[in-house]
Amino acid sequence: MTRPARRRFRGDHDPVTFDFAPMVDIVLLLLIFFFLTSTLGARQNALPLDLPRASSSVQETPDLPIVSVSSAGQVFLNGKATTLTALGAQLRPLTAASGGVVGLRADERGSYGTVVGVMDEIKKAGGTRLALGTQTDAARASGGSAP
């Protein structure tokens, strides 16, 4: 014996619900992803330095600590202002993580004495090799730079 098919009437269905939790999770993950990627890209051109020219250059590695010296003699570590005396203490754990390699970017019109002082602090902090920041002629025209 078969049962007759039951018809659904307008008031005979379950209410439709929407669960927001998975959508909120995805939006938060996207925000975190965009925050991380935007800060990594902004690190290279954080300071407006006029780097010296070179005929060839190598691309910057993102895990390399970068010390910058502006034309006014201000010292920056990874884009954040610091003093020459505090540079060694701040740089010590970063040089250990990078294997002793430190990037140095200095404005070509800057003070040579400040650059030598920064190099001395890098050596005291455990820096064994320097990656000097330069620009090729093509990069200067487009506004880009190497470490």
HUFENSUL-V59518 format. One record per residue. N is the residue number from 0. RES is the residue in three letters. SS is DSSP state (a for helix, b for strand, c for the rest). D_CENTER is the distance of its C-alpha to the mean C-alpha in Angstrom with 1 decimal. Layout:
<<N RES SS D_CENTER> <N RES SS D_CENTER>>
//
This chain:
<<0 MET c 73.6> <1 THR c 70.5> <2 ARG c 68.9> <3 PRO c 68.6> <4 ALA c 65.1> <5 ARG c 63.9> <6 ARG c 62.8> <7 ARG c 59.9> <8 PHE c 60.7> <9 ARG c 58.3> <10 GLY c 58.1> <11 ASP c 57.8> <12 HIS c 54.1> <13 ASP c 51.1> <14 PRO c 48.7> <15 VAL c 45.4> <16 THR c 42.3> <17 PHE c 38.6> <18 ASP c 36.2> <19 PHE c 32.9> <20 ALA a 31.2> <21 PRO a 29.8> <22 MET a 28.6> <23 VAL a 26.8> <24 ASP a 25.1> <25 ILE a 23.9> <26 VAL a 22.6> <27 LEU a 20.7> <28 LEU a 19.1> <29 LEU a 18.1> <30 LEU a 16.6> <31 ILE a 14.5> <32 PHE a 13.4> <33 PHE a 12.5> <34 PHE a 10.7> <35 LEU a 8.4> <36 THR a 7.9> <37 SER a 7.7> <38 THR a 4.9> <39 LEU a 2.7> <40 GLY a 5.3> <41 ALA a 5.7> <42 ARG c 3.9> <43 GLN c 6.7> <44 ASN c 9.5> <45 ALA c 9.1> <46 LEU c 12.5> <47 PRO c 15.5> <48 LEU c 16.6> <49 ASP c 19.5> <50 LEU b 18.9> <51 PRO c 22.0> <52 ARG b 23.2> <53 ALA c 23.7> <54 SER c 25.6> <55 SER c 23.0> <56 SER c 19.4> <57 VAL c 17.1> <58 GLN c 13.7> <59 GLU c 10.7> <60 THR c 9.9> <61 PRO c 6.5> <62 ASP c 8.4> <63 LEU c 9.8> <64 PRO b 10.0> <65 ILE b 10.1> <66 VAL b 13.1> <67 SER b 14.0> <68 VAL b 17.6> <69 SER c 18.7> <70 SER c 22.2> <71 ALA c 23.5> <72 GLY c 22.6> <73 GLN c 19.9> <74 VAL b 17.5> <75 PHE b 13.8> <76 LEU b 11.8> <77 ASN c 8.0> <78 GLY c 9.0> <79 LYS b 11.7> <80 ALA b 15.3> <81 THR b 17.4> <82 THR c 20.7> <83 LEU a 21.9> <84 THR a 24.0> <85 ALA a 21.3> <86 LEU a 18.8> <87 GLY a 20.6> <88 ALA a 20.7> <89 GLN a 17.0> <90 LEU a 16.2> <91 ARG a 18.9> <92 PRO a 17.3> <93 LEU a 14.0> <94 THR a 16.4> <95 ALA a 18.5> <96 ALA a 15.7> <97 SER c 14.7> <98 GLY c 18.5> <99 GLY c 18.9> <100 VAL b 16.7> <101 VAL b 14.8> <102 GLY b 13.3> <103 LEU b 15.3> <104 ARG b 15.0> <105 ALA b 18.1> <106 ASP b 19.8> <107 GLU c 23.0> <108 ARG c 25.2> <109 GLY c 23.9> <110 SER c 26.0> <111 TYR a 26.7> <112 GLY a 27.7> <113 THR a 24.4> <114 VAL a 22.6> <115 VAL a 25.3> <116 GLY a 24.9> <117 VAL a 21.1> <118 MET a 22.1> <119 ASP a 24.7> <120 GLU a 22.5> <121 ILE a 20.1> <122 LYS a 23.3> <123 LYS a 24.6> <124 ALA c 21.5> <125 GLY c 22.1> <126 GLY c 20.2> <127 THR c 22.4> <128 ARG b 20.7> <129 LEU b 18.8> <130 ALA b 16.7> <131 LEU b 17.6> <132 GLY c 15.8> <133 THR c 18.2> <134 GLN b 18.9> <135 THR c 21.6> <136 ASP a 24.1> <137 ALA a 23.0> <138 ALA a 19.3> <139 ARG a 20.7> <140 ALA a 22.8> <141 SER a 20.0> <142 GLY c 17.5> <143 GLY c 14.9> <144 SER c 14.2> <145 ALA c 13.8> <146 PRO c 12.4>>
//
